[in-house]
């Protein structure tokens, strides 16, 4: 089950790198909208489920924490900001 842990961490690393480039660079759109949704939302969800299914190890904890962190900044923060910023 070590490979499930590594897969979860690999999905976390891919999504954190893409999210970091998208948030902290001024290059413009890194990928199109549906590709960014897959990388920044679907990959962490899959990685979170994989990490929860794997056996107890350090990589499991790292996968759960990392994928939850990516979901926090790619889903929860933008969703919460729409409630507070209701005027242009």
Secondary structure, 3 states (H helix, E strand, C coil): CHHHHHHHHHHHHHHHHHHHHHHHCCCCCCCCHHHHHHHHHHHHHHHHHHHHHCCCCHHHHHHHHHHHHHHHHHHHHHHHHHHHCCCC
